[in-house]
Amino acid sequence: MKAKKEEILKAHACRRAIKEFKVDRKISDEDFEFILEVGRRSPSSFGWEPWKFVVVQNTELREKLAEPSWGAQKQLASASHFVLLLARKGDEMRVGSDYLKYKSQEIDKLPAEVEEMKVEFFKGFMEKEFDLTDDRKIFDWACKQVYLPFANMMTAAAQIGIDSCPIEGFDRASVEEILANEGVVDTERLGVAAMLAFGYRKEESPFPQSRFPMEEIVEWVK
Ligand SMILES: Cc1cc2nc3c(=O)[nH]c(=O)nc-3n(C[C@H](O)[C@H](O)[C@H](O)COP(=O)(O)O)c2cc1C
């Protein structure tokens, strides 16, 4: 157990937001499927899994995405694998949507009475408890769920020696316009929450990983 903990902490300490990857070193299919599988296994509020992962391996599309993605310039050009993490938009996440019905009925196979109870609960959660009352609030809430596979995939990659970079440095409207024009994403239903680049680092970061000390971020109430 001690060795396992050390290994996990080492992976977190070595994980850095990598700007540029070795272009001639690709992640194996097996390793990339492992990373995606960790993403797929991630939890989500009410278990709705309001996400989709689009792996962009097409050079022309990467070049188009680079223009509105200031935070992903070198990553788009050099990553072995480049993933768009999409979150479901308002209409998809509202009670009665085809998506929520499909998830409950076909994927989770909930008995009708259980589905009905869940939907009632979810309605209260949306309308009162969490104030998910307009499209933007619902999309932002779905994005929060997407950050779980986002983080899990980065950590899993780090644990098998694969580097990554989390990316929010892009103009969402422009990126979505490109994806819609290219016919890659139905942007009525899905929006871009974040991006993730994977590969093997070209060079070590010149800066050490910098974090607050534990006592500044943790407070114990006993
Ligand atoms: C949600 C999120 C968005 C980020 N967006 C970008 C980005 O667009 N481009 C980039 O190069 N780094 C980006 N970063 C990387 C952070 O700047 C980096 O994680 C942070 O400075 C800590 O450094 P470290 O990850 O190397 O420890 C992002 C990180 C997170 C978590």
The ligand as an ORCA input file, in Angstrom:
! r2SCAN-3c Opt
* xyz 0 1
  C      -9.292     24.095    -16.280
  C      -7.897     24.389    -16.708
  C      -7.672     25.136    -17.844
  C      -6.369     25.386    -18.287
  N      -6.166     26.010    -19.485
  C      -4.917     26.037    -20.008
  C      -4.686     26.478    -21.339
  O      -5.591     26.883    -22.054
  N      -3.422     26.410    -21.834
  C      -2.351     25.975    -21.081
  O      -1.251     25.916    -21.594
  N      -2.539     25.581    -19.791
  C      -3.786     25.579    -19.251
  N      -3.989     25.122    -17.962
  C      -2.829     24.689    -17.185
  C      -2.610     25.496    -15.893
  O      -2.090     26.751    -16.192
  C      -1.710     24.668    -14.980
  O      -2.355     23.447    -14.696
  C      -1.359     25.361    -13.686
  O      -0.632     26.527    -13.940
  C      -0.547     24.454    -12.768
  O       0.595     23.942    -13.413
  P       0.859     22.366    -13.527
  O      -0.389     21.746    -14.111
  O       2.019     22.241    -14.461
  O       1.143     21.838    -12.162
  C      -5.284     24.915    -17.506
  C      -5.534     24.189    -16.335
  C      -6.804     23.905    -15.966
  C      -7.034     23.054    -14.736
*
